[in-house]
Amino acid sequence: MFKVYVSFKDQQITLQSEENKVLLDLLRENEIDIPAPCGGKSKCGKCIVQVLSGKLNDVAAHEKDVLGKERINAGYRLSCMTKVLGDCSIIVPDFSNEATIMTDLSGVEFSGNGIVNKFTINLGKPNVHDQASDLERIQDKYGKCLFENNMRFLNQLPSLLRQSDFKVEMIFIDGMPADIPDQDSKKDYFGIAIDIGTTTVAVYLYDFVSKNPIDHVSFLNPQKPFGADVISRIDSCIQSEENLKRQSELVILHVNNAIGTLCKNNGVSTNDIYTMAFVGNTTMMHLFMGISPVNIASSPFIPVTVAMHRLKPSDLGITINPNGLIYALPCISGYVGADTVGAVYATGMHKNNKITVMCDIGTNGEIVLGNRDQLYTCSTAAGPAFEGANIKCGIGGVAGAIDKVKIDTDVVYTTIGNKKPTGICGSGIVDVIAEMLDEGIIDYTGRIVDQDELDETVPTAVADRIINFSGDNAFLLESASKTGTKEDIIITQKDVRELQNAKAAIAAGILILIKASGYTFDDIDAFYLAGGFGNYLKVSAACKIGLIPKELESKVKNAGNAAGAGALLFISSEDSVREVEDIKNKTEYIELSTNPDFSNQYIDCMFF
C-alpha cells in the first residue's frame, strides 16, 4: 500500500492506496469532493488535481491536449487518467464554495389543513365490559396506526393514555394515528420537503401550525463525483454495486445533516418532524431509496418503480420522528420523474382550463403540456451543457462564473458574487451565443466565422476576440491576466456545437408535444420555466438561439423551484395524495426515441 498525501480545503489528509489505483476512484471513495461531469470517462477535463511530488503513471497524450503545456508543466493532471504507482502528494482544488442554488418558491401560497394534523380524541376508559387492549382501542376507532410495530412507543402507550384519562392529543398523518406527544408539550409539529436535483439539493422545513415553510438549506448533490448527469451515475452503478450503495449513503447523510441544521437554527427537535416528501428525477428517486436504476439507461428504459411510496423513516435511515411517514412522490416514466409531477402540482396546470406548458431545463429537459383534461409529457437528453459541463471553460453557478454577457463596443459581463471570472455558467453561455449571433460572429449553422467575414460595423475590439484554438476559431471572453484562474476564458467551436445539441433537444421536444396534443402556439396561455437554470435565463437570449420558440416569448413565466414547491404543497394539503395520483394518471408520456418526427425536428432546431 502507498500513501497519498492530499491537500483539500485547508486540510491535510493521508490516504492509503493500492498500486495502479485510479486517483479519481481513490478520492471518491474517501468523500473528497471533485467534479467529474463525464463520470470519469476522460471526456470533460474537469477532474483536475495538482501533483506536487511522487510516483504516478506518465502523462497521456489526451491529458496534454486537454490541459495544455502550461498546466502540465505546473503539475496538473486529470485524476481519472492518473494512477498511483508510489507515495505521492497532491492538491485537490475546492470547487464547492459559494454555489448559487435555486430555492425560490415564486409566490406559492400554502393554506388549508396539511397532511399532518393534531386532534384531541376520546378513546373511552376500559372496564370489565370493554377489555380491548390499548392498541386495539385506537385501531378499532381509527384503523391502521403508524406506531403499531414500534415496540419502544408501545411500551410508553399505557402511561400516555392513562395520564390523560384516555382523552389525548394525537398526531395523525394522512388520517392515520402516528403519535401521542408529551401532554405538557405545546410545541408545533413540522414536515420536511426535499427536491433532489442531479446537481443541487434543496431541503425545506414546514410548520403545520403556521401553515408556512419557515426555513431551508441547500447544497450541491454529493453524488457529483460519480458524474454530472444521470447516465454517468447509472453507469457507475453498473460498474459496481458498491457505487450504488455509496451514492445512496452520501445523499442520505447530507439530507440528515441538513435536517439537523434546520432543527438547530429553528429550535426544533427531530422528534417534532412527522413527515417528509421528496421529489427528483426517476434516477435520483431510485438512488435515494437505494434501488438500482441500471435498466433506465438502455431501451426500453424501464425503472424498478414509478409508484408513490409510503416509507418509514427507518427504511431510509432518515432522522425524523420514528413513527413518521415519508412520501416518495410518483414518477411518470424512466425519464420523467417525481420532480416533474411536483412542478405540475405547484403550477396548478393540472387544474387549469387553459393550455399551459411547463419546462424544466437541465441535463435532461422535462416538458409538460396540457390542462385539467389531459397532460402530455416528454424528456429530452439535453446533456450537461446548460450546467456548464462539456464546455471548455464551463462551470456551475458558483462565485466567479460569468452569468450575463453583452457585446457592444466590446464585451461586457457580470459574474456571480462580483468575483474575478473563473469560467462561464449555463445562463452566460446562452447569453454570449445570442450576442455572437447578433454580431454575426456565429452564422446560422453555428460556425464561428473568420475575422474577414464580419460586417464592417463590428467594432475592432470585438473582431479581435476571434482567435484560433486547436485549429478552429474561438471567441475570447476574457484574457488570462484578468481571470481568477490565470487562463483565458473562451468559447470554442466545440462549445457552440454542444449548445446547439442541447437547445435543439429542448426545442424539438416542445414542438413534438405541441403536435401530439393537436394545439397551436396561439392556444398556449403560459409557458412556465422551472428550475435554477430557467430562473437565471434571459428569455430574449433563449428565444434568439432557438431554445424557446419565439412565438412563446411573451408567455414565459418563471416558476422558480417548482419541484421543491410541489413537495412542500404535497405535505401542506390533506388532498395531496389524491391530486398527485390524478396528475400521474392523466399524463401521457411521449417517447421521443421512437417518435418518427423527432429526428427531423431535432435537425431543424440545430440551426440558429
N, C-alpha and C positions, 0 to 999 in steps of 0.2 A: 504493500500500500504506500502511496505517496501523499505528501502534504501539499495542499493548495491553499496559499495564504490570500485571502480576499479582503480588499478594502471596499466597503459599501456603506453609504450613509453614515460616514464618520465612525464606522465600526470596523474592527479588525477581527475577521472570522477565519478560523482554521478548519479546513475540510479534509476528509480522508478520501482518496481516490484510488481506484484500481488502474492498472496500466491500460492505455488506449480508451479510457473513458472520455466520451464527448463532453466538452466543458459545459455546453448548454444543458445537457441532461443532469450533470452534477449540480449546477446552480438551481435548476428546477426542483430537484429532489430535496434541496436544503432551503427551499422557500425564499430564495434570493430573487427579487423581482427584476426580471429582464424582459424587454419586449421581444417577441418572435412572431410577428404577424403571419408569417407563412407556415408556422408550426415547426420550424427547424428544417425546412427543405432547401435552404440556401438560396432562396429567391428574393427575399425582401431587403437584405442588407442592414437590418435594424438591431440585431443581437450583438452589438459591438462591445468588446472589452479591451482594456489596455494591458498588455503584458509587460511587467516590469523586469522579470527575470525568470529563469527556469527552462526546463526541457519540455518542448512541445513539438508536434509534428510540423513539417515545413509548410510555409505559406503556399496555398494553392493558387493557380492562375486566376481562378474565378474571384478569389479574395482580392487579388491585386487589381482586377478590373473594377470591382465594386467599391473598394476603399480608396484606391488611388495611391500613388507613390508616397506622397507626404505622410498620410496616415499610417501606411505600412511601415515607413521608416521610424515613425513615432511609437511603434509597438502595438498598433491596433490590429485586432483580429476579429473575425466572425466566430462567435462561440460555437455555432452549430457545425463549423468545419475544423474546430480546434480540438486536438486530442492530447490528453495528459500522458507524458512519457517519463515524468520525473517530478520532483518537488518544483513548485513554481509559485510566483507571486503576481497577482493581477488586481486591476481596479475595475469595478463594475459601476458605470455611471448611474446616478439616481435619476430615473425617468418619471418618478411618481409624484413629484411635488406640484402643488397648485393646479391640479386639474380642474377644468370648468365642467361641472356635471349638471345636467338639466333636471331640476326638481320642481319647476314651476307647475302649478295646477290650473293656471289660466282661468281663474274665476269660477271654478266648480263650486257649487253650493251643496252643503251637507245638512240634511234635516230629516225629521221623522225618527221612528224607532230603529235602532240598529239591530244587527244580528245577535248581539248580546244584550240582555235585559236583566234587571233585578226586580223581583216581586216578593211581597210578603205573602206567605201561604200558611194555611191552617191544615195540618195533617190529621188532627184529631188524636186525642190521647188513647193509648192502648188500654184494654181492660180484659177481663177474663172472657168476655164475649167477642173480643176483637184482638186476637193474638198474632196478627200479621207481624213479621219481622220489621225492623226499622227500614231496611232497604225495600222490602216488598210494599210497605206503606206508601213510599214515594212512587215506586213503579206502578202500583195499582192506579194511582191518580194521574201520573204524567207519562207513563211508558218508559222507554229506554232512558237510562241515566248514564252520563258520561263518566261517572266515578264508580260504576258498579264493579269494576275489576281492579280498582285502586285500593289495595289492602291497607295502606297507611291511612288513607282517608276514611275507610270503613271503620277502622279502629277508633277514629275520633267521632264518628257519626252519633253514637249513643249520647255522648255528653253534649254535642252541639244541639241535638233535638231537645234534650231534657232541660238544659239550662234556659231554654226559651219557651218551655211548656208546649212544645210541638207547634209553635207559631214562629216560623223562621223566615228571614230574608234569604232568598235563594237566587243564585245566578243561573240564568237559562241561556243556552246557546242554540240558536235555531230551534227554539221550543223545547229543548232537552235540558233537564236539570244537570248542572255542571258543578256547583259548589255551594257551600254554606259558609259565607265569610264570617270571621270573628264578629260576634254581635256587638262588641264595643267599637268596632271599626266603622268609621264614616267615610272611608276612602272612596274615591271614584274607581271606576273599572275601565280597562283600556284594551285596545287592539293594536295589531301591527299590520301594516300593508307594505309589500315589497315588490319592486319592479327589478327583476334580474335581467339586465341587458347583457349582451355579449361583451360590451366594452365597459359599462358602468352599472352600479347597483345603487338604488335609492330605497331607503327604509324610513317609513313614516310611523309616528305614534299618534293614535287616535283616542280621544276622550269620549266615552259613550254618554257621559253626563252632560257635558257642554256641547256635545254633538259637533265637534270640530277636531281636525288634525292640529296638534299643538307643537309638534317639533319633527324634525327629520335629520338624518345624516346620510351621507353618500360616500361612495368610494369606488375606485377602479376595480373591475372584476379581477379577482386574484388568479383566475384561470388563464389570464392572457399569455403567460409563458408557454402555454400549450397551443397557441395560435390566435390570430386576430379574428378569425371567423369560425362559424360552426363546423365547417368541413374539416378544418385543421384540428379542431378539438375532438371531432368524431374519429379522425384518423389516429389520434393519439390513443383513443380507447381501443381501436382495432389492434394497435401495436402491443398494448399491454392492459390487462385488467387492473393492474395497479394504478395506471393513469386515470382510469375511471374513478377508482376509489379516491385518488388524490384530488382530482378536480372537485368531487363532491365534498370531501372534507374541507377543502380550502374555502369554498363559498359558505358552508355551514359555519365554520369558525368565524369568518368575518361578519356574517349576519348576527351571530350571538354576541360578538364584540360590539356591534352597532346597537343591538338591543340594550346591552349593558350601559353604553354611553347615554342613550336616550333616558334610561331609568335614572341614572346618576344625575343627569342635568335637570330632570324634572321632579325629583323626589318621589319616584315611583318604584315599587317593588316588582320584580319579575312575576311574583305570585298574583299581582293585580292585573296581569295581562292574560286575557282569557281566550283570545282568538288571534289568528294570523291568516292573511290571504296573500298568496304570491302569484305573480304572473311572469312570463318570459316567453321567448320563442320555444318551440317544441323541444329543441335540443337542450336548452337551458333548464327547462322543466324536468326533463329526464335526468340530467346531471345533478340537479338539486335533490332529487328524490333517490339518487344512487342507482338509477335504472340505465342500462346500456342503450345508447342511441345509435348503435352501429348500422342498423338497417335503414336509417333515414338517409344515409349518404348515397345510396345507389338505388336505381329503379327496381321496384315500383315505389320506393321512398316510404316504407311502412314503419311507423313508430310502434313502440310497445303499447302505448295508451294515449288517447286524446280525451279521456273522460275527466269529469270533475272527481277529485278525490278528497275525502274527509279523513284526515290523519291525526293520530295522537302526537303530541309533542315528542314523546319518546321514540316514535317511529323514525324521526329525522334527527333527534338529538338537539331540539330547539329549547332554549331556556325560557319558557313561559310557564304559567300555571299547569301542572301536570294533568289536571282534569280538563284542560282547554281543548280546543278543536282547531286544526289547521286545514285551510282550504287551498287545494291546488285548482285554480280555475281551469275550465276545459280549453282544449285546443281545437282547431278545425282540421288540420292535416299535418303532415310531417314538416311543412314549411310555413304554415300559418298557425301561430301559437296563441297561448293564453294572453300574451301582451296585446295582440290584435283584438281579441274578444274584450279585453279590458278597455281598449281605446274606443271601440264601438260603444260600449256601455257608457263611457264618460262623455262622448259627444252626443249621445242620445239619438244617433241616426237610425237606430232600430225602432224608434217610436215616432219618427218624423214622417209626415205625409209627403214632404218634398224630397226630391232626389239629392243626395249628397255623396261626396267622395271623401274618404279618409286615406291618407298615405303616410306611412312611417318609413322614412328613407334612411337606410343604414347598409350594413354589409349584405343583408337581404332587404329588399323593399317589399313590404306588405301593403296591399292596396285593397280597399273595400268600397263598393259602390252599391247604392240602393236606398230603400226606405223601409217603412214598417211592414210592407207586404213581402219583400224579398231582398236579400243581400247577396251580392256576388263578390268573390274574393280570389286573389291570386298572389303568388310570391315570385319575385324576380331576383335572380342571382346577380345583384349589382356589383358584388365584390367589395373589398375594403377601401377603395379609393376615397370614398366620402369620409372615411375615418382617418385619412392621411397615410394609409398603408399602401404599398406598391407604388408610391410616389417618391421620386428621388430625394427630395427634401421634405417629404410629408411627415407630419407628427400629429398627435391627437390635440384635443382642445385644451392645451396646457399653457402656462405662463410663457410668453415669448413666441407663441405661434402667431404668424401673420393671419389675421382673420378677416380683414377687409382691404380691398385694393382698388385704387382709382388711377387711371392713366390720363394725364392732362398734358402739360408741357414736359412732365417727367412722371415717374412712378411715385405715388403717394400711398402709404399703407398704415394700418394700425396693427398693434399686437395685443394679445390678451395680457392684461396686467401692466400694459405700457412698458414691458421689458424689452431688452435688446432681442432682435429676432433670432430665433434658433431653428426655424423651419416654417412650414405653412400647413394649416389645418384645412378641413374639408370646405368650410364656407369661403375661406380665402382662395382655394383652388378654383371654385366656381366663379368667384369674383374676377380673378385675374384672367381666366379663359374668356369670360364675357367681354372684358376690357380689350383683350388682344384681338378678339373678333371685331369689335367696333373700330379698332385702329387698322385693321387689315393685316395684322401680324400673323394671324391664322386665317387660312382660306376655308371655304365651305366644306372641304374634305377633311379638315383637321391638320393640314400641313403647315408647319411654321415656315414662312416664306423667307427668301433671301432679302438682304437689305435693299438691293437694287430693284426689287419688285414692289416696294412700298410706295404708296402715294406720296407725292412731294409735300403734302400738308402735314405729314407725320413729323413731329419735332426731332431734330438730330439727336437729342439726349435720349429719346425713346428708341430711335432706329439703332443707335449704337449698342443697345442692350441685346440685340440679336447676336449671339455668339455661337461658336462651334463647340459641341460636346460629343465626344466619341463618334465623330464623323457625321453627326446630324446637327441641325440648327437647334438652339435652345434660347430661352429668354432669361436674362439676368434680372432678378428681382432686387437683390442686394449683394454688394461686394463683400468679400471676406473681412475687410478691415472694419466693417460696421455691424457684423453679426456676433452673436454670443458664442458661436462655435468656431469662429475664425475661418470659416469656409463660406464660399459663395452659396447663396440660395438661388436656385434656378428652377425654371420649368422646362423640362426636356420634351423632346418629341414623343418619347415613350409615355411620359406623364399625360400628354394630351390624349393619346390613344387609350390609356387606362380610363380617363374621364369619359371619353366617347363611349366605351363599352358600358360603363356604369350608368350613364344618363340614358343611353339607348334602351337598356333593360327596363328601367323605370318607365320611361315614356311609352314603350311598346306595351307594357303591362296595362297602363292606363287605357290605351286605345283598344286593347283586346277586351277589357271589361266593358267599356262603353259599347262596343259592337255586340258582345254577348248579351248585354241587357236590353238592347234594342233602343236605348236612349240616345240623345244627341247632346252636344255641348250646351245647347240652349236649355235643355231640360234640367241641367245641374244647377242647384241653388247655391251650394257652398262646397269648397274644396279645403278640407282640414289637413294641415301639415302637422304631424305629430312627431314627438321625439326631439332629442337635443339638436341634431343637425338641422332639422326643419325649423327649429326656433331661431337659429342664428343665420339662416339662409336669407340672402337678399332675393326677394321674389322676382324682381325685374331681371336679375342676372340669371336665375334659374330658367326663366322663360326665354331669355336671349339664347342660351345654349341648347334649348330644347328639352330640358329636364321635365318641365311642366308645360303642357300645351298653352300657347299664348291666349287661346280662347277662354282659358280659365283664370287668367292673371288677376282680374278684378274680383274673383270669387274666393281667393285664398284667405284662409283664416288660420292663425296659429293656435294649436290645441295644447301646446306645452307638453308636459309628460303625461299624455293621455292614458298610457298604460298604467302608470302609478296611480293616477286619479281614479281609474277604473277599479283598481284593487281597493282603494280607500272607499269608493262608493259601495263596493260589494259589502264590506263589513259594516257600513253605516246604514244599510237598508234591510229591513226584515223581508223584503220581497226579492232580494238579490239572487238567491239560488234559482228561483223560477225564471227571472229575467235573463241571466246568463245562459241558462239552458235553452231559452227561447232564441237567443242570438245564435247559438250553435246550430239549432235545428233549422232555422230559416236561412242559413248561409250556404250557398252553393259554391263549392271550390272548383276553380278552373285550372286544370293542369296545363301550364304553358309548354312544357317539353313535348307534349303530343298535339298541341294546337297547330293546325296547318297554316294559320295566318301569322303565327308569332315570328317565325324566321324572317319573313318578308318585312313585317313591321319593324323588327329589330334592325335590319339592314338599313331601311329607310331612315330610321331615327338616329343612326350613326352620324349622319351628316348634320352640319350646322345650318 
